[in-house]
Structure formats: structure tokens, C-alpha cells
Amino acid sequence: MQVECSSCAKEINIPDSKIPAGQAFNLNCPGCKTKMRVDQHLKPPASDSVESVDAASMLVDEEFEDDDEDIEIYDEHDQIALILDKQNDDLWTTALTELDYKIQKAKSPEHAVHKLKFNQYHVVVIHEKFGGTTLKTSPLYEFIRDMPMDTRRKTFIALVGENFKTLDNMEALAYSVNLVINKKDFDQLETILKKSIGDNETFYKVYRETMTALGRL
């Protein structure tokens, strides 16, 4: 779907996979950050002569329900991080924002799984007890562990808890994540993330170049 921002007239292309079928939804313009409410029921009939729809013709009341979720539209080169750690949300948000990541969050493990199914995140942060479960009983952790390898290679997973040994690569491997971090080391969070994400990107850069040379990519 294409809509035109009623404030700055920027044309916004919304992937069909992000549009809730038959429902109204919230939209933040990536240009001027204006918040809009788009109601598909108010969409004018399709016409061959119209390439985009003015969002103003699809807007409803600007007062949104608390449970409504905004659809974020990002620029092509934006890096997106999903934070699943309510206890330390502010610390992760500050550190990842400083590293130029755009931030998303989820309300529950089920909500997080839904997001992961339909979005490619560059970084995912998960607390071992997110949603009040343990890793052994968490459907979210099971989903992350079983992610398709092609998606998994593009996603840096950080797992935080009380008993992990920060930067222990063997422990991270055992949990099928890229980084384990103990909350006691949060005073160095940005430095730890910068190093770990950088090392991961270097590893996969070499991996991709090797596989390309072998004709496997």
C-alpha cells in the first residue's frame, strides 16, 4: 500500500506483510514523524490513474487506543533492534540508540514471536525471564533457537541474565546466541555491544566472501 503523508506529502510505501487485514492502524511518517491513523475502510476505490493515496482521506480520530501499535516505516539502511528486557529497558535503549539503532519493543513473548515472523531485526535483546518464563519453557526462546539459518545469520542475539559470564563465547554457543551478558556488567553495556556486534559482522563478512568464492552464495 502507498499513502501520502498529510503533513509533509512524503509518499510512504507500506509492505503488505505489515498491514493488518481489514483493520485500521497507526502510522508514523519516516520523514516528518507525524503520527497518523489509517483506516482501510475509508480508502477510496482503486483507480488506474492514482498511484498513491492521500493519508488524510483515510485518517480517523487522532486519539489512539493504548493497545494500538504503530507501524514503523524505516529507511533502507536503518538498523533495527528489538528489546525484550523490560527490567533494563532504558539501559538497552540508551546503548543501542548511541550505536545508531532504531528501537522496537514487544509486550509479551507471543507479541515478540509475531514481530520476529514478519520483520528482519539486526539485533534482538532478550532477558532470560522475559514474559515471566524460563528459557526451558519460553516459546520465544524456542522460536529464536529454531530460526531459519539464513535469517539467523543476519540477526545478532544478546541474552541477558543473572548467572551468565559476560562475553563467554562457549556459553553463548551453548544457548544458540551471539552474546551472553550478566546484568552486573551493564556499566560497560555500550562497549560490550560495540565489540561483540563488530566481531560478529567481521566473522560473517569473511564467511560470505569465502562462500561466494566457493560458489555457494
C-alpha positions in Angstrom: 0.0 0.0 0.0 1.1 3.5 -0.7 -0.1 6.5 1.2 0.9 10.2 1.2 1.7 11.9 4.5 -1.0 14.6 5.1 1.7 16.8 6.7 4.8 16.7 4.5 3.3 15.0 1.4 6.0 12.2 1.6 5.0 9.1 -0.3 5.2 6.1 2.1 5.3 2.6 0.8 3.9 0.1 3.4 4.8 -3.6 2.8 1.6 -5.7 2.6 3.0 -8.0 5.2 2.9 -5.2 7.8 -0.7 -4.2 7.1 -3.3 -5.8 9.5 -6.0 -7.2 7.2 -9.2 -5.2 7.2 -8.2 -3.1 10.3 -7.3 0.5 11.0 -3.7 1.1 12.1 -1.3 3.8 13.2 1.5 5.1 11.1 4.5 7.3 11.8 5.8 9.2 8.8 9.5 8.4 8.4 10.0 11.9 7.1 8.4 14.4 9.5 7.4 11.9 12.2 3.8 12.9 12.0 1.5 10.3 13.6 -1.5 9.3 11.5 -4.4 6.9 11.9 -5.1 4.9 8.7 -8.5 3.3 8.3 -8.6 0.9 5.3 -12.4 1.0 5.3 -12.2 4.7 4.3 -9.8 4.0 1.4 -11.2 5.4 -1.9 -11.9 3.0 -4.8 -8.9 1.9 -6.7 -8.1 3.8 -9.9 -5.5 3.3 -12.6 -4.8 7.0 -12.6 -3.9 7.1 -8.9 -0.6 5.8 -7.8 -0.8 6.7 -4.1 -3.5 7.6 -1.6 -3.5 10.7 0.5 -3.4 9.5 4.1 -5.8 12.4 5.0 -8.6 10.6 3.2 -8.0 7.5 5.4 -7.5 9.2 8.8 -9.7 8.9 11.8 -9.6 10.4 15.2 -6.0 11.3 16.3 -6.7 9.9 19.8 -5.4 6.3 19.7 -6.2 3.4 21.9 -3.4 2.4 24.2 -3.2 -1.1 22.7 -2.9 0.1 19.2 0.6 -0.5 17.7 2.2 2.0 15.3 3.6 0.7 12.0 7.1 2.0 11.7 8.5 2.6 8.2 12.3 2.7 8.1 14.8 3.9 5.5 16.7 1.3 3.6 19.9 1.5 5.6 18.3 1.8 9.1 19.5 -0.8 11.7 16.6 -2.1 13.8 16.9 -3.5 17.3 14.2 -5.4 19.2 14.4 -5.1 23.0 12.8 -7.9 25.1 14.0 -6.9 28.6 11.6 -4.8 30.5 13.7 -4.7 33.6 16.6 -3.0 31.8 14.7 -1.3 29.0 16.2 2.2 29.5 19.8 0.9 29.6 19.4 -1.1 26.4 17.6 1.8 24.6 20.3 4.2 25.5 23.2 1.9 24.5 21.6 0.8 21.2 20.5 4.3 20.3 24.1 5.5 20.8 25.1 2.8 18.3 22.6 4.2 15.8 19.9 1.5 16.1 16.2 2.2 15.8 14.3 0.7 18.7 11.3 -1.6 18.8 9.8 -3.4 21.8 7.2 -6.2 22.4 4.5 -6.5 25.0 4.9 -10.3 25.5 6.7 -13.4 24.3 3.8 -14.1 21.8 4.0 -10.5 20.6 7.7 -10.8 20.1 7.3 -14.0 18.1 4.8 -12.3 15.9 7.2 -9.4 15.3 10.1 -11.8 14.5 8.0 -13.7 12.0 7.3 -10.6 9.9 10.4 -8.4 10.4 14.1 -8.7 9.9 15.9 -7.4 13.0 19.6 -6.7 13.1 19.8 -7.0 16.9 17.5 -8.8 19.3 18.0 -8.5 23.1 16.2 -11.0 25.3 16.1 -11.4 29.1 16.2 -15.0 30.2 12.9 -14.4 32.2 11.1 -12.2 29.6 7.4 -12.7 30.0 7.7 -14.4 33.3 9.0 -17.7 31.8 12.3 -19.5 31.9 14.4 -20.4 28.8 13.2 -24.0 29.2 9.6 -23.1 28.9 9.8 -20.0 26.7 8.1 -20.3 23.3 10.0 -17.1 22.3 13.4 -18.7 23.1 12.4 -21.8 21.2 11.4 -19.8 18.2 14.7 -17.9 18.2 16.7 -21.1 18.6 14.9 -22.6 15.6 15.0 -19.6 13.3 16.0 -20.4 9.7 19.7 -20.2 9.3 19.5 -17.5 6.6 17.6 -15.2 8.9 19.7 -16.2 11.9 22.9 -15.1 10.3 21.5 -11.6 9.8 20.4 -11.3 13.4 22.6 -10.6 16.4 21.0 -12.2 19.5 22.1 -11.0 23.0 20.9 -13.0 26.0 21.0 -11.4 29.5 20.6 -13.0 32.9 21.9 -13.1 36.4 24.3 -16.1 36.1 25.9 -15.7 32.7 29.6 -15.0 32.2 29.7 -11.9 30.0 31.4 -12.4 26.7 31.8 -16.2 27.2 31.7 -17.5 23.7 31.3 -21.1 24.6 28.3 -20.2 26.8 26.8 -18.2 24.1 27.2 -21.1 21.6 25.6 -23.4 24.1 22.5 -21.2 24.2 22.5 -20.6 20.4 23.0 -16.8 20.8 25.8 -14.4 19.8 26.3 -12.8 23.2 25.6 -13.6 26.8 25.8 -10.8 29.3 25.5 -10.6 33.1 23.5 -7.7 34.3 26.3 -6.8 36.7 28.3 -5.7 33.6 25.7 -3.2 32.4 28.0 -0.3 33.3 30.0 -1.4 30.2 27.0 -2.2 28.1 27.7 0.0 25.1 31.3 -1.1 24.9 30.4 -4.7 25.1 27.8 -4.4 22.4 30.0 -2.5 20.1 32.8 -5.1 20.4 30.5 -8.1 20.1 28.5 -6.8 17.2 31.6 -5.7 15.4 33.3 -9.1 15.8 30.1 -10.8 14.6 29.9 -8.6 11.5 33.6 -9.3 10.7 33.1 -13.0 11.0 30.2 -13.1 8.7 31.8 -10.8 6.2 34.7 -13.3 5.9 32.2 -16.2 5.8 30.1 -14.6 3.0 33.2 -13.8 1.0 34.5 -17.4 1.4 31.2 -18.9 0.4 30.9 -16.6 -2.6 34.4 -17.6 -3.8 33.3 -21.2 -3.5 30.1 -20.6 -5.5 27.8 -21.4 -2.6 26.2 -18.0 -2.2 
